[in-house]
Amino acid sequence: MTDKPERLISADKLLEWAEYETWELFCDLKAEIECNTFDPDPPQQPDIKLWSKVKHKHHPSWGIGIFQEFSKKKDKALILWPDRKGMFGDRVIGYCQVEKLQKVEGEEV
């Protein structure tokens, strides 16, 4: 693999295009798409465990958060954000998409 970002394609558009090509190509391609051969890889979870320190990739101003738990589907993580304050001055805790989190090492919370 290269360091290039993965290019996602529309399976429907590809099938539409292949329909005008040879029948053999179309049947092979359709079978591979139906078997999910070309589906993108699922997002990789950072190696975070209970009490791991994390940053939000798109909101660095939130500071460093503390991981609490994964959602049932493991696609979201419950994060305590000690540097953010809620409406009544309380700490903010909430779920974030795992792929938007970055684990940080050696920083104080």
C-alpha positions as CSV (number, residue, x, y, z in Angstrom):
1,M,0.0,0.0,0.0
2,T,1.0,3.6,-0.6
3,D,0.7,6.6,1.6
4,K,-2.0,8.0,-0.7
5,P,-5.4,8.5,0.8
6,E,-7.9,5.7,-0.2
7,R,-10.2,6.7,-3.0
8,L,-13.8,5.6,-2.4
9,I,-16.0,4.8,-5.4
10,S,-19.7,4.3,-5.9
11,A,-20.5,0.6,-6.4
12,D,-23.7,1.6,-8.1
13,K,-21.9,3.9,-10.7
14,L,-19.4,1.1,-11.3
15,L,-22.1,-1.4,-11.9
16,E,-23.9,1.0,-14.3
17,W,-20.6,1.5,-16.2
18,A,-19.8,-2.2,-16.3
19,E,-23.2,-3.0,-17.8
20,Y,-22.1,-1.6,-21.1
21,E,-18.9,-3.6,-21.1
22,T,-18.6,-7.3,-21.8
23,W,-21.0,-9.6,-20.1
24,E,-18.3,-11.7,-18.6
25,L,-16.6,-8.6,-17.0
26,F,-19.9,-7.4,-15.7
27,C,-20.8,-10.8,-14.1
28,D,-17.3,-11.1,-12.5
29,L,-17.4,-7.5,-11.2
30,K,-20.9,-7.8,-9.9
31,A,-20.1,-10.9,-8.0
32,E,-17.0,-9.3,-6.4
33,I,-19.0,-6.2,-5.4
34,E,-21.8,-8.3,-3.9
35,C,-19.1,-10.2,-1.9
36,N,-17.9,-6.8,-0.5
37,T,-14.4,-7.3,-2.0
38,F,-14.0,-3.6,-2.7
39,D,-15.5,-2.2,0.5
40,P,-13.1,0.2,2.3
41,D,-11.4,-1.0,5.4
42,P,-13.2,-0.2,8.6
43,P,-11.7,2.7,10.6
44,Q,-8.9,1.7,12.9
45,Q,-9.4,2.3,16.5
46,P,-6.6,4.0,18.3
47,D,-5.0,1.8,21.0
48,I,-7.0,3.4,23.8
49,K,-8.0,1.8,27.1
50,L,-9.7,3.0,30.3
51,W,-8.1,6.3,31.4
52,S,-6.2,6.8,28.1
53,K,-5.6,10.5,27.2
54,V,-7.0,11.5,23.9
55,K,-7.4,14.6,21.7
56,H,-10.2,15.3,19.2
57,K,-8.6,15.7,15.8
58,H,-11.1,18.4,14.6
59,H,-11.4,20.3,17.9
60,P,-8.0,20.8,19.4
61,S,-9.4,23.6,21.6
62,W,-11.2,20.9,23.6
63,G,-7.9,20.0,25.2
64,I,-7.1,16.5,26.4
65,G,-9.9,14.1,27.3
66,I,-10.0,10.9,29.3
67,F,-11.4,7.8,27.7
68,Q,-14.2,6.1,29.7
69,E,-15.7,3.4,27.6
70,F,-16.6,2.3,24.0
71,S,-20.2,2.3,22.7
72,K,-21.8,-1.1,22.1
73,K,-20.9,-0.9,18.4
74,K,-17.3,0.2,19.3
75,D,-17.6,3.1,16.8
76,K,-17.9,5.8,19.5
77,A,-16.0,6.4,22.7
78,L,-17.3,8.1,25.9
79,I,-14.8,10.9,26.7
80,L,-14.5,13.1,29.8
81,W,-13.3,16.6,28.8
82,P,-11.9,18.2,32.0
83,D,-10.9,21.4,30.3
84,R,-14.4,22.1,28.9
85,K,-17.1,23.4,31.2
86,G,-20.8,22.9,30.8
87,M,-23.5,25.5,31.2
88,F,-23.3,25.3,35.0
89,G,-19.6,24.9,35.3
90,D,-19.6,21.2,35.4
91,R,-17.3,18.9,33.4
92,V,-18.3,17.9,29.9
93,I,-18.6,14.2,29.1
94,G,-19.9,12.8,25.8
95,Y,-19.5,10.3,22.9
96,C,-17.1,11.0,20.0
97,Q,-16.5,9.0,16.8
98,V,-13.4,6.8,17.4
99,E,-11.8,7.7,14.1
100,K,-11.8,11.4,15.2
101,L,-9.8,10.7,18.3
102,Q,-6.0,10.6,18.7
103,K,-4.3,9.0,21.6
104,V,-1.7,11.3,23.4
105,E,1.1,10.2,25.5
106,G,2.8,11.9,28.5
107,E,0.6,15.0,28.7
108,E,-0.9,16.1,32.0
109,V,-4.7,16.4,32.3
